[in-house]
Amino acid sequence: MKKMVMLDFFKIRFISTFLLLQFFLSSVILADGPRVLVSIPPLYGLVAKIMRDVGDPEVLLDANVSPHVFHPTPHEMEKVVSSDIFIWVGPSLELSLATLLNARKKISLAVMEAPGLRLLPLRSDADFEAHDHAHGDKHDHGHHHEHHHDVGHTSTDPHVWLDPDNAMMILAYIKDVLQDKDPVHFEQYEKNYAQALKEIQQLKQDLKKETQFINEVPYIVFHDGYQYFEKAFELKGLGSFVLEIDVPPSLKRIKMLERKIRDKGAQCLFAEPQFSQDLLN
């Protein structure tokens, strides 16, 4: 089997460009806005954009911690409980927070519930081509919920923000909740929302131009967390090294991927900083 280049997923230019969607920008605090805690960095970026010149949200998880395997410490649990608004993806991603949030008295906003999202089912096969063939790979790009399966917590892919159209729906959802909770800053939230929309729309256009030159380049990912991005920009992911984050790949899966790499000419294997690369070496 030919030697394949292994690259850190977050160092690939077209991916890292899109992850500017995380918008790690500081905000200037003009007044006492609500205390907002956000579960993961990508959502923090969106919330920070909406809260610009109102308040500075806080993020719970470090960028090097995977929400799939995260378990909060007592200090982190206290931060969740004490925040005025907690914004997370939902139990399909941050399962360890579900019980804590069920007992929480204040606002908890799950962005998976945002209206207008394009939802995709979890791929049940590490071979993406086999999965897409079995499901017809028919996904409407309109702004609506897409129920290919029961969209319960175990059947819907939770990485919804990686589709820029979904990111815009999430922005609107966050904006509406903040305006309802903090009407004093209603106009500022509206202004920030309009500006953030323009930025994401421009980012989407830039990425379409940038990815058109690589959308036929086959690759393998460590785990299946990028199908929203792949479908939004018509990229050619072949499969994932692991199907479940906390379960090592079977020998059968490894052999399947070796054949896929050989037969399809995969150019690279994307690693992830949150997980050990020992399995990939």
N, C-alpha and C positions, 0 to 999 in steps of 0.2 A: 504494500500500500504506500502511495507516495506520501512524503512528509507534508503535513498540513500546518500552516502557520496558526499559532494560538495567540489570540489577542485579547486584551482586557476590553470588555464590552464598552466601558465608559471612556475609553481612550480613542475609540473610532470616531472620526470627525463627524460623520453625518448623524450618529447617535448622540454624541455629546452636544452637537448643535441643537438638536431637538430638546435635549434635556435642559436647555436654557429656559424651557417652559417652567422649570422649577423657580426661575426668577429670584435667585438668592440676592435680593436687594434689600437694603435697610430702609425702614420707614421713619419719617419724622413725626414725632408725637406732638400734635397741636392741642389736644384736649383728652379728657379721660374717656376713651372708648371702652368697650367691653373687653374683659380679659379673655383672649381667645387662645386656646391650645389646639395645635394641629398634629395629627398622628405622624405623618411622614413628610420628608422634604418636598416632593413634587406638589403636594397639596398646600404646604406652607407657602410655596412660591406664588400660587394662585391667590391665596388668602391675603398675603402681604400686598399684592397689587391692589386688591379691593380696599384694603385698610390704609393705603398710603395717605399720610397727613392726618390720620385719625389715631392710630395706635399701632403697636408692634406686636404681632402674634408670636407665639412661642412654638417651637417644634419639639415633639416628644422623642422621636427616634433619631439617632444619628444616621448620617448617610451610609455608614458602613454596617448598619444593623438591618437585617432583613425582617420585614414585618411578618413574614411567614413563620419565623421561629422565635419571635420576640416574646419575652415574658417580663412584665413590668416589675420593678422593685417597689418596696413600700413607698419610697420617696416619689417615684413616678406615678404610683396609684394616687397619692395625695394630690399631685399636680392635676391629674385628670379630674378628681372630685372637686377641687377648689376652683377650677376655671369656670367662667361665666358661660362660655360656649366651647364645646369640644367638637372638632371637625375631623372625621375619619372616613375611610373608604367604606367600611362595613365589615361584618363578621366573616365574610368570605375571604378577606385579606388579613385583618388583625383580629383573629379569633380569640386570642388571649384577653382582649379587652371587652368582649361581649358581656360577660357576667357583671363586670364592674359597671359598665354603662347602663345595664338594665336597672341597677339600683340607684343610679344617679338621678337627682331631682331637677337638675338644670338642663339646658338645651344641649342635645347631642345630635349632630348633623351628619348623617351617612350620605356621602355624595353618590353612592350607588343608587340612591333613591331620587336623584335629580331627574326631573321630567325632560323628555326629549333625547335621552341617551341612546346611542346605538350600542346595544349589548350583544356580545358574542359568547357562544357556549365554550366552556372549557374543552380543549382538545383532549380526547381520551386516549390518544396514541402518540407516542414519541416520534412517530413518522408522520409529519404534517401532511405530506401528500396523500397518504393513505386515509387520514382523517378527512381532509377536504374532499377527497373523491367520494367517501362514504356519505358525506353530508351535502354533496352537490356544490359546496363552496358558493352558495348563493346568498350574498349579504347585501341588502339594500343600503345605500349610503345616505338615505334620508334621515331627518332628525326625528326619530321615533324609537320606541322600545322595540327590540327585535327578539322575539321569543322563539328561538330555534329549539330550545328545550325548556323545561320548567326552570324559571329563573330563580330558583331557590339558592341558598347559600352555597350549595355544593356543585351547581351546574353552570354557573355564569363566571366567565373570566373577569376577575376584579380589576385588572390593570387598565381601567377605562380612560384614564387621563392621557394615555399615549396616542389617542386619536385626537387631533386638534379640534375637530368638530365637537367631540365630547367635552374637551377642556372648556370650550366656550359655553356649553350647557351648564357645566359645573360652576363657572364664573357667575352665571345668572342666578343659579340656586343659592350660592353663597351670598351674593349681593342682596337678594330678596330677604334672606334671614337676618342679615346684619341691619338692613333698613328697618325691619320690623322690631328688632331688639333695641336698636339705637337710632330712633327717628331724628334725633338732634343732628346727626351727620348724614341724613338722607341724601342730600344733594351731592355731598362729597363722595359717597359711595357710588352714586350714579355716574359722576364724572370719572371716577377711577375705573369703573366697569367699562365705560366707552373707550377709554385709553387702552385698557388691557385687551379688549376685543381687537382693536387695530393691530396691536403687537402680535397677537396670535395669528391673525389673518395674514400678516406679512411673513411671519415665521413659516406658516403653511406654504405660502407661495415660494419662499426661498428653498424650502426642503424639497418641494416637488421638482424644482429645477436641479437641485443638487443630487437627488437620488435617481433621476432618470438615467444617469450614466452607470449606475451600479445595480439597477433592479433586476438584472439577469445574472448577477453574481451569486452563486449558491453558497450557503453557510449553515453552520450548526450553532445553536445556542446552548448555554448550560441548562437553563430551565425555561419552560414555555411561558415567558412573561411579556412577550413583545408582539403578540399577534395583532393588536389594535394598530400598532405602528406599521407592521408589515402590510396589513390590508389597506391602510390609509395611503401608503406610498408604494404599493404593489411590489414589495420586496420578495426575495426568493429564499425564505427560510426552509430548510429541509427537515429539520427535526430538533429535538432537545436531548441533551445528554441524560438528564433525569426527568422523570415524569412527576415525581413528588419530591419536594425539597429535602425532606428528612429521610428519604429512602434511597440508598445507593442503587445504581443501575444494575440490573441483572446481567449475567453473561450473555443471555439471548439478546438483550437490548444493545449491548456493546457490539456484538457481532453484526446486528442489523445496521448500526450506524457506520461500522467499518465498510460494509457493502455499499451503503448510501454514499459515503465519502468517495469511495472508489468509482462507483458507477456514475454518479452525478457530478463528480469533479468539484466537491466542496472546497472553497478557497481558504476558509478560516473557521476556527472554533472560538466562539466568544466566551471568555471567562467572566466571572463577576467578583468584585472585591469582597462581598459579604461572605463568600464561601471559599473553602480550601480548594486549591488547584491540584491537590495530590491525586485526585481521581482522574484528572485530565492529562497528567504528565505520563 
